[in-house]
């Protein structure tokens, strides 16, 4: 007979995944597939043997391109749809970058309803929405309006609850269906907005925020806010930088996870402001750059781990914490894996915060900036190995010819470069990885209970330099949300003595100076602490001044994530080549790919509906890559039996 602790563990595992009951087809009820962000589906109708037959089942367009015109240039299409359960209407629901919520027929892509919150579009922040959340509100009348609810957080900082069957606001939630997330501070959408889906569990709905980067020393607080999911009544707030008055941010912009059975909420917190200058925020900036476990009902801290101390590199915690069961040497431990921009994977007991792979202290270089007190050490797990190699010396320079390779070697020789965590200074400094990572918000996909994690990685070297504020910007410098490959940006850190200039390290041919692949897919065995395999992710054939007539698989910068299925497949877009790919999870071989009209910088999802498995991805481009935008939602499926000879 199982012990009580084992029974609780099994119950927690069932609650964690929101798993389908016996006989129900696989669905996708949450942004990350389940509440723990595993990005995994038990669907296996599409498998290694037949994935090559995939074809377009339907295409739906949101209408944003026609409605918003030039404003589309400020968008990043990042939404992952969810499939509602039959009791809630069984619609496929997603959000557009302008926070419109749209419900579709899962078989045809025909629109069933839409909801437009008519957001305030002021400010400089790009428009984005990664997803919406669903919950059955059992305090509402059975069969009544808003028994089944969709929750969404908007660009202009409102939390909405709308009915899952018709998209109309829930009148009893807040005021007219929405709660304002602004207080007396009177913040504008350009200062603070929202991108990731809220978390809903046990009668509580929790939302993070996206706070303006780089621009000034003291930014809005990165408070996480919790509300009663029925009434919208405030329950608690958590400020990761409480007591640090001369800073700000440390916000939670990446997706959160929740262990429903144990009542724990997991926050991936970002860097404190300003990102690259810490003189006025001495100390470690707790709880910035951390995984923080909170009690879902009270907001009390249960444990935390800080993976970057006194961040000077914009190494936010970028991805949803992944909750799973650690099964090793007869042990069954509720676990959490956290990916970082540095390319580390930290693994913990998610109930206690105890590391499941030992964490060591790595000595790192001091800062050259007067008054800056960089942390003397940074944490590093003994396993798994770092997912990219940040060691880059002149002899490692890469190029197509001796001339551009020599140019890269000369540039590398002139940089301040003491390895990972070299602080920026008034000298040009290597930043490898840069603020895109490593890993980013796409996170990873865990293959069921095997402990095998698949994650896409950026692998492009950047440089950074602190410029005294009296200096004039150089020609061609531009302000961006983040530096993308091939671009340099210079932004103010108002309230400090410096601006920051950041850009990719490339030769006079515009090619990265570090060896390819510049984007890659890595399979990590969390239980063995090893890399099982890795492969290039993306082709550069469209990234040059002239499009090549064939693919060149050197990898590209990538944003968005992937999903794994029981059919032995890993599906991902994310790259700067308009491709949607399926990989074999056992070895990384590409089994299928499809050319989309624009880049798909979003995470796909999959579901079974009326006996057919569909794979769906949002294709709308990303403002940082400047490769075009759109408003497409593509669904793929196997052809009907007998449709092909």
Secondary structure as a PSIPRED ss2 file (coil, helix, strand):
# PSIPRED VFORMAT (PSIPRED V4.0)

   1 X C   1.000  0.000  0.000
   2 X C   1.000  0.000  0.000
   3 X C   1.000  0.000  0.000
   4 X H   0.000  1.000  0.000
   5 X H   0.000  1.000  0.000
   6 X H   0.000  1.000  0.000
   7 X H   0.000  1.000  0.000
   8 X H   0.000  1.000  0.000
   9 X H   0.000  1.000  0.000
  10 X H   0.000  1.000  0.000
  11 X H   0.000  1.000  0.000
  12 X H   0.000  1.000  0.000
  13 X H   0.000  1.000  0.000
  14 X H   0.000  1.000  0.000
  15 X H   0.000  1.000  0.000
  16 X H   0.000  1.000  0.000
  17 X H   0.000  1.000  0.000
  18 X C   1.000  0.000  0.000
  19 X C   1.000  0.000  0.000
  20 X C   1.000  0.000  0.000
  21 X C   1.000  0.000  0.000
  22 X C   1.000  0.000  0.000
  23 X C   1.000  0.000  0.000
  24 X C   1.000  0.000  0.000
  25 X C   1.000  0.000  0.000
  26 X C   1.000  0.000  0.000
  27 X C   1.000  0.000  0.000
  28 X C   1.000  0.000  0.000
  29 X C   1.000  0.000  0.000
  30 X C   1.000  0.000  0.000
  31 X C   1.000  0.000  0.000
  32 X C   1.000  0.000  0.000
  33 X C   1.000  0.000  0.000
  34 X C   1.000  0.000  0.000
  35 X C   1.000  0.000  0.000
  36 X C   1.000  0.000  0.000
  37 X C   1.000  0.000  0.000
  38 X C   1.000  0.000  0.000
  39 X C   1.000  0.000  0.000
  40 X E   0.000  0.000  1.000
  41 X E   0.000  0.000  1.000
  42 X C   1.000  0.000  0.000
  43 X C   1.000  0.000  0.000
  44 X C   1.000  0.000  0.000
  45 X C   1.000  0.000  0.000
  46 X C   1.000  0.000  0.000
  47 X C   1.000  0.000  0.000
  48 X C   1.000  0.000  0.000
  49 X C   1.000  0.000  0.000
  50 X C   1.000  0.000  0.000
  51 X H   0.000  1.000  0.000
  52 X H   0.000  1.000  0.000
  53 X H   0.000  1.000  0.000
  54 X C   1.000  0.000  0.000
  55 X E   0.000  0.000  1.000
  56 X E   0.000  0.000  1.000
  57 X E   0.000  0.000  1.000
  58 X E   0.000  0.000  1.000
  59 X E   0.000  0.000  1.000
  60 X E   0.000  0.000  1.000
  61 X E   0.000  0.000  1.000
  62 X C   1.000  0.000  0.000
  63 X C   1.000  0.000  0.000
  64 X H   0.000  1.000  0.000
  65 X H   0.000  1.000  0.000
  66 X H   0.000  1.000  0.000
  67 X H   0.000  1.000  0.000
  68 X H   0.000  1.000  0.000
  69 X H   0.000  1.000  0.000
  70 X H   0.000  1.000  0.000
  71 X H   0.000  1.000  0.000
  72 X H   0.000  1.000  0.000
  73 X H   0.000  1.000  0.000
  74 X H   0.000  1.000  0.000
  75 X E   0.000  0.000  1.000
  76 X E   0.000  0.000  1.000
  77 X C   1.000  0.000  0.000
  78 X C   1.000  0.000  0.000
  79 X C   1.000  0.000  0.000
  80 X C   1.000  0.000  0.000
  81 X C   1.000  0.000  0.000
  82 X E   0.000  0.000  1.000
  83 X E   0.000  0.000  1.000
  84 X C   1.000  0.000  0.000
  85 X C   1.000  0.000  0.000
  86 X H   0.000  1.000  0.000
  87 X H   0.000  1.000  0.000
  88 X H   0.000  1.000  0.000
  89 X C   1.000  0.000  0.000
  90 X C   1.000  0.000  0.000
  91 X E   0.000  0.000  1.000
  92 X E   0.000  0.000  1.000
  93 X E   0.000  0.000  1.000
  94 X E   0.000  0.000  1.000
  95 X E   0.000  0.000  1.000
  96 X C   1.000  0.000  0.000
  97 X C   1.000  0.000  0.000
  98 X C   1.000  0.000  0.000
  99 X C   1.000  0.000  0.000
 100 X C   1.000  0.000  0.000
 101 X E   0.000  0.000  1.000
 102 X E   0.000  0.000  1.000
 103 X E   0.000  0.000  1.000
 104 X E   0.000  0.000  1.000
 105 X E   0.000  0.000  1.000
 106 X C   1.000  0.000  0.000
 107 X C   1.000  0.000  0.000
 108 X C   1.000  0.000  0.000
 109 X C   1.000  0.000  0.000
 110 X C   1.000  0.000  0.000
 111 X E   0.000  0.000  1.000
 112 X E   0.000  0.000  1.000
 113 X E   0.000  0.000  1.000
 114 X E   0.000  0.000  1.000
 115 X E   0.000  0.000  1.000
 116 X C   1.000  0.000  0.000
 117 X C   1.000  0.000  0.000
 118 X C   1.000  0.000  0.000
 119 X C   1.000  0.000  0.000
 120 X C   1.000  0.000  0.000
 121 X C   1.000  0.000  0.000
 122 X C   1.000  0.000  0.000
 123 X C   1.000  0.000  0.000
 124 X C   1.000  0.000  0.000
 125 X C   1.000  0.000  0.000
 126 X C   1.000  0.000  0.000
 127 X E   0.000  0.000  1.000
 128 X E   0.000  0.000  1.000
 129 X C   1.000  0.000  0.000
 130 X C   1.000  0.000  0.000
 131 X C   1.000  0.000  0.000
 132 X C   1.000  0.000  0.000
 133 X E   0.000  0.000  1.000
 134 X E   0.000  0.000  1.000
 135 X E   0.000  0.000  1.000
 136 X E   0.000  0.000  1.000
 137 X C   1.000  0.000  0.000
 138 X C   1.000  0.000  0.000
 139 X C   1.000  0.000  0.000
 140 X C   1.000  0.000  0.000
 141 X C   1.000  0.000  0.000
 142 X C   1.000  0.000  0.000
 143 X C   1.000  0.000  0.000
 144 X C   1.000  0.000  0.000
 145 X C   1.000  0.000  0.000
 146 X C   1.000  0.000  0.000
 147 X C   1.000  0.000  0.000
 148 X E   0.000  0.000  1.000
 149 X E   0.000  0.000  1.000
 150 X E   0.000  0.000  1.000
 151 X E   0.000  0.000  1.000
 152 X E   0.000  0.000  1.000
 153 X E   0.000  0.000  1.000
 154 X C   1.000  0.000  0.000
 155 X C   1.000  0.000  0.000
 156 X C   1.000  0.000  0.000
 157 X C   1.000  0.000  0.000
 158 X E   0.000  0.000  1.000
 159 X E   0.000  0.000  1.000
 160 X E   0.000  0.000  1.000
 161 X E   0.000  0.000  1.000
 162 X E   0.000  0.000  1.000
 163 X E   0.000  0.000  1.000
 164 X C   1.000  0.000  0.000
 165 X C   1.000  0.000  0.000
 166 X C   1.000  0.000  0.000
 167 X C   1.000  0.000  0.000
 168 X C   1.000  0.000  0.000
 169 X E   0.000  0.000  1.000
 170 X C   1.000  0.000  0.000
 171 X C   1.000  0.000  0.000
 172 X C   1.000  0.000  0.000
 173 X C   1.000  0.000  0.000
 174 X C   1.000  0.000  0.000
 175 X E   0.000  0.000  1.000
 176 X C   1.000  0.000  0.000
 177 X C   1.000  0.000  0.000
 178 X E   0.000  0.000  1.000
 179 X E   0.000  0.000  1.000
 180 X E   0.000  0.000  1.000
 181 X C   1.000  0.000  0.000
 182 X C   1.000  0.000  0.000
 183 X C   1.000  0.000  0.000
 184 X C   1.000  0.000  0.000
 185 X C   1.000  0.000  0.000
 186 X C   1.000  0.000  0.000
 187 X C   1.000  0.000  0.000
 188 X C   1.000  0.000  0.000
 189 X C   1.000  0.000  0.000
 190 X C   1.000  0.000  0.000
 191 X C   1.000  0.000  0.000
 192 X E   0.000  0.000  1.000
 193 X E   0.000  0.000  1.000
 194 X C   1.000  0.000  0.000
 195 X C   1.000  0.000  0.000
 196 X C   1.000  0.000  0.000
 197 X C   1.000  0.000  0.000
 198 X C   1.000  0.000  0.000
 199 X E   0.000  0.000  1.000
 200 X E   0.000  0.000  1.000
 201 X E   0.000  0.000  1.000
 202 X C   1.000  0.000  0.000
 203 X C   1.000  0.000  0.000
 204 X E   0.000  0.000  1.000
 205 X E   0.000  0.000  1.000
 206 X E   0.000  0.000  1.000
 207 X E   0.000  0.000  1.000
 208 X C   1.000  0.000  0.000
 209 X C   1.000  0.000  0.000
 210 X E   0.000  0.000  1.000
 211 X E   0.000  0.000  1.000
 212 X C   1.000  0.000  0.000
 213 X C   1.000  0.000  0.000
 214 X C   1.000  0.000  0.000
 215 X C   1.000  0.000  0.000
 216 X E   0.000  0.000  1.000
 217 X C   1.000  0.000  0.000
 218 X C   1.000  0.000  0.000
 219 X C   1.000  0.000  0.000
 220 X C   1.000  0.000  0.000
 221 X E   0.000  0.000  1.000
 222 X C   1.000  0.000  0.000
 223 X C   1.000  0.000  0.000
 224 X E   0.000  0.000  1.000
 225 X E   0.000  0.000  1.000
 226 X E   0.000  0.000  1.000
 227 X E   0.000  0.000  1.000
 228 X E   0.000  0.000  1.000
 229 X C   1.000  0.000  0.000
 230 X C   1.000  0.000  0.000
 231 X C   1.000  0.000  0.000
 232 X C   1.000  0.000  0.000
 233 X C   1.000  0.000  0.000
 234 X E   0.000  0.000  1.000
 235 X E   0.000  0.000  1.000
 236 X E   0.000  0.000  1.000
 237 X E   0.000  0.000  1.000
 238 X E   0.000  0.000  1.000
 239 X C   1.000  0.000  0.000
 240 X C   1.000  0.000  0.000
 241 X C   1.000  0.000  0.000
 242 X C   1.000  0.000  0.000
 243 X C   1.000  0.000  0.000
 244 X C   1.000  0.000  0.000
 245 X C   1.000  0.000  0.000
 246 X C   1.000  0.000  0.000
 247 X C   1.000  0.000  0.000
 248 X C   1.000  0.000  0.000
 249 X E   0.000  0.000  1.000
 250 X C   1.000  0.000  0.000
 251 X C   1.000  0.000  0.000
 252 X C   1.000  0.000  0.000
 253 X C   1.000  0.000  0.000
 254 X C   1.000  0.000  0.000
 255 X C   1.000  0.000  0.000
 256 X C   1.000  0.000  0.000
 257 X E   0.000  0.000  1.000
 258 X E   0.000  0.000  1.000
 259 X E   0.000  0.000  1.000
 260 X C   1.000  0.000  0.000
 261 X C   1.000  0.000  0.000
 262 X C   1.000  0.000  0.000
 263 X C   1.000  0.000  0.000
 264 X E   0.000  0.000  1.000
 265 X E   0.000  0.000  1.000
 266 X E   0.000  0.000  1.000
 267 X E   0.000  0.000  1.000
 268 X E   0.000  0.000  1.000
 269 X C   1.000  0.000  0.000
 270 X C   1.000  0.000  0.000
 271 X C   1.000  0.000  0.000
 272 X E   0.000  0.000  1.000
 273 X C   1.000  0.000  0.000
 274 X C   1.000  0.000  0.000
 275 X C   1.000  0.000  0.000
 276 X C   1.000  0.000  0.000
 277 X C   1.000  0.000  0.000
 278 X C   1.000  0.000  0.000
 279 X C   1.000  0.000  0.000
 280 X C   1.000  0.000  0.000
 281 X C   1.000  0.000  0.000
 282 X C   1.000  0.000  0.000
 283 X C   1.000  0.000  0.000
 284 X C   1.000  0.000  0.000
 285 X C   1.000  0.000  0.000
 286 X C   1.000  0.000  0.000
 287 X C   1.000  0.000  0.000
 288 X C   1.000  0.000  0.000
 289 X C   1.000  0.000  0.000
 290 X E   0.000  0.000  1.000
 291 X E   0.000  0.000  1.000
 292 X E   0.000  0.000  1.000
 293 X E   0.000  0.000  1.000
 294 X E   0.000  0.000  1.000
 295 X E   0.000  0.000  1.000
 296 X C   1.000  0.000  0.000
 297 X C   1.000  0.000  0.000
 298 X C   1.000  0.000  0.000
 299 X C   1.000  0.000  0.000
 300 X C   1.000  0.000  0.000
 301 X E   0.000  0.000  1.000
 302 X E   0.000  0.000  1.000
 303 X E   0.000  0.000  1.000
 304 X E   0.000  0.000  1.000
 305 X E   0.000  0.000  1.000
 306 X E   0.000  0.000  1.000
 307 X C   1.000  0.000  0.000
 308 X C   1.000  0.000  0.000
 309 X C   1.000  0.000  0.000
 310 X C   1.000  0.000  0.000
 311 X C   1.000  0.000  0.000
 312 X C   1.000  0.000  0.000
 313 X C   1.000  0.000  0.000
 314 X C   1.000  0.000  0.000
 315 X C   1.000  0.000  0.000
 316 X C   1.000  0.000  0.000
 317 X C   1.000  0.000  0.000
 318 X C   1.000  0.000  0.000
 319 X C   1.000  0.000  0.000
 320 X C   1.000  0.000  0.000
 321 X C   1.000  0.000  0.000
 322 X E   0.000  0.000  1.000
 323 X E   0.000  0.000  1.000
 324 X E   0.000  0.000  1.000
 325 X E   0.000  0.000  1.000
 326 X E   0.000  0.000  1.000
 327 X E   0.000  0.000  1.000
 328 X E   0.000  0.000  1.000
 329 X C   1.000  0.000  0.000
 330 X C   1.000  0.000  0.000
 331 X E   0.000  0.000  1.000
 332 X E   0.000  0.000  1.000
 333 X E   0.000  0.000  1.000
 334 X E   0.000  0.000  1.000
 335 X E   0.000  0.000  1.000
 336 X E   0.000  0.000  1.000
 337 X E   0.000  0.000  1.000
 338 X E   0.000  0.000  1.000
 339 X E   0.000  0.000  1.000
 340 X C   1.000  0.000  0.000
 341 X C   1.000  0.000  0.000
 342 X C   1.000  0.000  0.000
 343 X C   1.000  0.000  0.000
 344 X C   1.000  0.000  0.000
 345 X E   0.000  0.000  1.000
 346 X E   0.000  0.000  1.000
 347 X E   0.000  0.000  1.000
 348 X E   0.000  0.000  1.000
 349 X E   0.000  0.000  1.000
 350 X C   1.000  0.000  0.000
 351 X C   1.000  0.000  0.000
 352 X C   1.000  0.000  0.000
 353 X C   1.000  0.000  0.000
 354 X C   1.000  0.000  0.000
 355 X E   0.000  0.000  1.000
 356 X C   1.000  0.000  0.000
 357 X C   1.000  0.000  0.000
 358 X C   1.000  0.000  0.000
 359 X E   0.000  0.000  1.000
 360 X E   0.000  0.000  1.000
 361 X E   0.000  0.000  1.000
 362 X E   0.000  0.000  1.000
 363 X E   0.000  0.000  1.000
 364 X C   1.000  0.000  0.000
 365 X C   1.000  0.000  0.000
 366 X C   1.000  0.000  0.000
 367 X C   1.000  0.000  0.000
 368 X C   1.000  0.000  0.000
 369 X C   1.000  0.000  0.000
 370 X C   1.000  0.000  0.000
 371 X C   1.000  0.000  0.000
 372 X C   1.000  0.000  0.000
 373 X C   1.000  0.000  0.000
 374 X C   1.000  0.000  0.000
 375 X C   1.000  0.000  0.000
 376 X C   1.000  0.000  0.000
 377 X E   0.000  0.000  1.000
 378 X E   0.000  0.000  1.000
 379 X E   0.000  0.000  1.000
 380 X E   0.000  0.000  1.000
 381 X E   0.000  0.000  1.000
 382 X C   1.000  0.000  0.000
 383 X C   1.000  0.000  0.000
 384 X C   1.000  0.000  0.000
 385 X C   1.000  0.000  0.000
 386 X C   1.000  0.000  0.000
 387 X C   1.000  0.000  0.000
 388 X C   1.000  0.000  0.000
 389 X C   1.000  0.000  0.000
 390 X C   1.000  0.000  0.000
 391 X C   1.000  0.000  0.000
 392 X C   1.000  0.000  0.000
 393 X C   1.000  0.000  0.000
 394 X H   0.000  1.000  0.000
 395 X H   0.000  1.000  0.000
 396 X H   0.000  1.000  0.000
 397 X C   1.000  0.000  0.000
 398 X C   1.000  0.000  0.000
 399 X C   1.000  0.000  0.000
 400 X C   1.000  0.000  0.000
 401 X C   1.000  0.000  0.000
 402 X H   0.000  1.000  0.000
 403 X H   0.000  1.000  0.000
 404 X H   0.000  1.000  0.000
 405 X H   0.000  1.000  0.000
 406 X H   0.000  1.000  0.000
 407 X H   0.000  1.000  0.000
 408 X H   0.000  1.000  0.000
 409 X H   0.000  1.000  0.000
 410 X H   0.000  1.000  0.000
 411 X H   0.000  1.000  0.000
 412 X H   0.000  1.000  0.000
 413 X H   0.000  1.000  0.000
 414 X H   0.000  1.000  0.000
 415 X C   1.000  0.000  0.000
 416 X E   0.000  0.000  1.000
 417 X C   1.000  0.000  0.000
 418 X C   1.000  0.000  0.000
 419 X C   1.000  0.000  0.000
 420 X C   1.000  0.000  0.000
 421 X C   1.000  0.000  0.000
 422 X C   1.000  0.000  0.000
 423 X C   1.000  0.000  0.000
 424 X C   1.000  0.000  0.000
 425 X C   1.000  0.000  0.000
 426 X C   1.000  0.000  0.000
 427 X C   1.000  0.000  0.000
 428 X C   1.000  0.000  0.000
 429 X E   0.000  0.000  1.000
 430 X E   0.000  0.000  1.000
 431 X E   0.000  0.000  1.000
 432 X C   1.000  0.000  0.000
 433 X C   1.000  0.000  0.000
 434 X E   0.000  0.000  1.000
 435 X C   1.000  0.000  0.000
 436 X C   1.000  0.000  0.000
 437 X E   0.000  0.000  1.000
 438 X C   1.000  0.000  0.000
 439 X C   1.000  0.000  0.000
 440 X C   1.000  0.000  0.000
 441 X C   1.000  0.000  0.000
 442 X C   1.000  0.000  0.000
 443 X C   1.000  0.000  0.000
 444 X E   0.000  0.000  1.000
 445 X E   0.000  0.000  1.000
 446 X E   0.000  0.000  1.000
 447 X C   1.000  0.000  0.000
 448 X C   1.000  0.000  0.000
 449 X C   1.000  0.000  0.000
 450 X C   1.000  0.000  0.000
 451 X C   1.000  0.000  0.000
 452 X E   0.000  0.000  1.000
 453 X E   0.000  0.000  1.000
 454 X E   0.000  0.000  1.000
 455 X E   0.000  0.000  1.000
 456 X E   0.000  0.000  1.000
 457 X E   0.000  0.000  1.000
 458 X E   0.000  0.000  1.000
 459 X C   1.000  0.000  0.000
 460 X C   1.000  0.000  0.000
 461 X C   1.000  0.000  0.000
 462 X E   0.000  0.000  1.000
 463 X E   0.000  0.000  1.000
 464 X E   0.000  0.000  1.000
 465 X E   0.000  0.000  1.000
 466 X E   0.000  0.000  1.000
 467 X E   0.000  0.000  1.000
 468 X E   0.000  0.000  1.000
 469 X C   1.000  0.000  0.000
 470 X C   1.000  0.000  0.000
 471 X C   1.000  0.000  0.000
 472 X C   1.000  0.000  0.000
 473 X C   1.000  0.000  0.000
 474 X C   1.000  0.000  0.000
 475 X C   1.000  0.000  0.000
 476 X C   1.000  0.000  0.000
 477 X C   1.000  0.000  0.000
 478 X E   0.000  0.000  1.000
 479 X C   1.000  0.000  0.000
 480 X C   1.000  0.000  0.000
 481 X C   1.000  0.000  0.000
 482 X C   1.000  0.000  0.000
 483 X C   1.000  0.000  0.000
 484 X C   1.000  0.000  0.000
 485 X C   1.000  0.000  0.000
 486 X C   1.000  0.000  0.000
 487 X C   1.000  0.000  0.000
 488 X E   0.000  0.000  1.000
 489 X E   0.000  0.000  1.000
 490 X E   0.000  0.000  1.000
 491 X E   0.000  0.000  1.000
 492 X E   0.000  0.000  1.000
 493 X C   1.000  0.000  0.000
 494 X E   0.000  0.000  1.000
 495 X C   1.000  0.000  0.000
 496 X C   1.000  0.000  0.000
 497 X C   1.000  0.000  0.000
 498 X E   0.000  0.000  1.000
 499 X E   0.000  0.000  1.000
 500 X E   0.000  0.000  1.000
 501 X E   0.000  0.000  1.000
 502 X E   0.000  0.000  1.000
 503 X E   0.000  0.000  1.000
 504 X E   0.000  0.000  1.000
 505 X C   1.000  0.000  0.000
 506 X E   0.000  0.000  1.000
 507 X C   1.000  0.000  0.000
 508 X C   1.000  0.000  0.000
 509 X C   1.000  0.000  0.000
 510 X C   1.000  0.000  0.000
 511 X C   1.000  0.000  0.000
 512 X E   0.000  0.000  1.000
 513 X C   1.000  0.000  0.000
 514 X C   1.000  0.000  0.000
 515 X C   1.000  0.000  0.000
 516 X C   1.000  0.000  0.000
 517 X C   1.000  0.000  0.000
 518 X C   1.000  0.000  0.000
 519 X E   0.000  0.000  1.000
 520 X E   0.000  0.000  1.000
 521 X E   0.000  0.000  1.000
 522 X E   0.000  0.000  1.000
 523 X E   0.000  0.000  1.000
 524 X E   0.000  0.000  1.000
 525 X E   0.000  0.000  1.000
 526 X C   1.000  0.000  0.000
 527 X C   1.000  0.000  0.000
 528 X C   1.000  0.000  0.000
 529 X C   1.000  0.000  0.000
 530 X E   0.000  0.000  1.000
 531 X E   0.000  0.000  1.000
 532 X E   0.000  0.000  1.000
 533 X E   0.000  0.000  1.000
 534 X E   0.000  0.000  1.000
 535 X E   0.000  0.000  1.000
 536 X E   0.000  0.000  1.000
 537 X C   1.000  0.000  0.000
 538 X C   1.000  0.000  0.000
 539 X C   1.000  0.000  0.000
 540 X C   1.000  0.000  0.000
 541 X C   1.000  0.000  0.000
 542 X C   1.000  0.000  0.000
 543 X C   1.000  0.000  0.000
 544 X C   1.000  0.000  0.000
 545 X C   1.000  0.000  0.000
 546 X C   1.000  0.000  0.000
 547 X C   1.000  0.000  0.000
 548 X C   1.000  0.000  0.000
 549 X C   1.000  0.000  0.000
 550 X C   1.000  0.000  0.000
 551 X C   1.000  0.000  0.000
 552 X C   1.000  0.000  0.000
 553 X C   1.000  0.000  0.000
 554 X C   1.000  0.000  0.000
 555 X C   1.000  0.000  0.000
 556 X C   1.000  0.000  0.000
 557 X C   1.000  0.000  0.000
 558 X C   1.000  0.000  0.000
 559 X C   1.000  0.000  0.000
 560 X C   1.000  0.000  0.000
 561 X C   1.000  0.000  0.000
 562 X E   0.000  0.000  1.000
 563 X E   0.000  0.000  1.000
 564 X E   0.000  0.000  1.000
 565 X E   0.000  0.000  1.000
 566 X C   1.000  0.000  0.000
 567 X C   1.000  0.000  0.000
 568 X C   1.000  0.000  0.000
 569 X E   0.000  0.000  1.000
 570 X E   0.000  0.000  1.000
 571 X E   0.000  0.000  1.000
 572 X E   0.000  0.000  1.000
 573 X C   1.000  0.000  0.000
 574 X C   1.000  0.000  0.000
 575 X C   1.000  0.000  0.000
 576 X C   1.000  0.000  0.000
 577 X C   1.000  0.000  0.000
 578 X C   1.000  0.000  0.000
 579 X E   0.000  0.000  1.000
 580 X E   0.000  0.000  1.000
 581 X E   0.000  0.000  1.000
 582 X E   0.000  0.000  1.000
 583 X E   0.000  0.000  1.000
 584 X E   0.000  0.000  1.000
 585 X C   1.000  0.000  0.000
 586 X C   1.000  0.000  0.000
 587 X C   1.000  0.000  0.000
 588 X C   1.000  0.000  0.000
 589 X C   1.000  0.000  0.000
 590 X E   0.000  0.000  1.000
 591 X E   0.000  0.000  1.000
 592 X E   0.000  0.000  1.000
 593 X E   0.000  0.000  1.000
 594 X E   0.000  0.000  1.000
 595 X E   0.000  0.000  1.000
 596 X C   1.000  0.000  0.000
 597 X C   1.000  0.000  0.000
 598 X C   1.000  0.000  0.000
 599 X C   1.000  0.000  0.000
 600 X C   1.000  0.000  0.000
 601 X C   1.000  0.000  0.000
 602 X C   1.000  0.000  0.000
 603 X C   1.000  0.000  0.000
 604 X C   1.000  0.000  0.000
 605 X E   0.000  0.000  1.000
 606 X E   0.000  0.000  1.000
 607 X E   0.000  0.000  1.000
 608 X E   0.000  0.000  1.000
 609 X E   0.000  0.000  1.000
 610 X C   1.000  0.000  0.000
 611 X C   1.000  0.000  0.000
 612 X E   0.000  0.000  1.000
 613 X E   0.000  0.000  1.000
 614 X E   0.000  0.000  1.000
 615 X E   0.000  0.000  1.000
 616 X E   0.000  0.000  1.000
 617 X E   0.000  0.000  1.000
 618 X E   0.000  0.000  1.000
 619 X E   0.000  0.000  1.000
 620 X C   1.000  0.000  0.000
 621 X C   1.000  0.000  0.000
 622 X E   0.000  0.000  1.000
 623 X C   1.000  0.000  0.000
 624 X C   1.000  0.000  0.000
 625 X C   1.000  0.000  0.000
 626 X C   1.000  0.000  0.000
 627 X C   1.000  0.000  0.000
 628 X C   1.000  0.000  0.000
 629 X C   1.000  0.000  0.000
 630 X C   1.000  0.000  0.000
 631 X C   1.000  0.000  0.000
 632 X E   0.000  0.000  1.000
 633 X E   0.000  0.000  1.000
 634 X E   0.000  0.000  1.000
 635 X E   0.000  0.000  1.000
 636 X E   0.000  0.000  1.000
 637 X E   0.000  0.000  1.000
 638 X C   1.000  0.000  0.000
 639 X C   1.000  0.000  0.000
 640 X C   1.000  0.000  0.000
 641 X C   1.000  0.000  0.000
 642 X C   1.000  0.000  0.000
 643 X C   1.000  0.000  0.000
 644 X C   1.000  0.000  0.000
 645 X C   1.000  0.000  0.000
